[in-house]
Amino acid sequence: MSTTQPRTLSYDVFVNDPPPQDGTLPNGEPKRFSPMASTLICSSEDAVLTDPGMTIDQARVLGDWVASKARTLTDIFVTHAHGDHWFAAGLLAERFGARVVASAGTIAQMERNAAARPLLWDKVYAGIPPSPVTAVTVPDNHFTLEGHELVIVEVGTTDSEDTTVLHVPDLELVVAGDVIYNGVHMYLAQPAFEGGFGPWRAAIDTVESLEPRHIVAGHQNKELDDDAERTIAETRQYLDDAQALLQTEKTAVDFFNAKVERYPNHRGRYVLWAGAQTLYGVPAHPDEDPRKISVASWL
Ligand SMILES: [Zn+2]
């Protein structure tokens, strides 16, 4: 998938395959994470990369793709703190001599995710490189690519806390991280802590208010386009369906099965299953630490 504007800026998207893992889902199929999308925003000489993935293998194929674009990589931007979006940032920063950039809120959450690695990520996936938090903030959440403005927009809580999107006005582009999804099951655990989908819906409204034509979802089916109107509408619809199914489905397995039936072509059913277990597990166990329930849902 690629889009080129009739100006000096363009963007291109690389979708990494999910890393291998063990285990099966309630329907018997192998556990499989979502495809992970990285965006390369290019000017004539330089480029900025977003959400550089998680494992050493992913960093290698993504890095080779970036190298093929023959630009100087100045910055690597991280939309939010979930490890699948940045654990490989250090490797790519080193390979290209680039700076890692995120909002202050995201950087604080990155420290928490790095600390959670032994409890969660390293139990599920082999080959995650060392992930010290080296990200820095930029003044007023603005930076530039050969004079073109790149704006970090803080949108609050979506599938995790302190999430952001990157707005590129000259491309009418929003790189949306996990605020907007595209043909992939959404990770629905966070609303169990928030008491609903309200904060996420507000974040979608914020993205819409930027009036993008193109949205790159952090998790996407690479056969689909980046149409902003469609991806916003489908992300809202997915939340609407989740809210309705929470009323009609009695268990996490029922919820999982209902979502699979309604979205047979969506990728990332492992993420659906993890979210469903937390959505049902937190209210069912009010005396337990909800964070422990969400971690256990991945294992
Ligand atoms: Zn993600």
Residues whose N, C-alpha, C, O or C-beta is under 5 A from the ligand:
A	BS01	ZN	H82 D84 D178
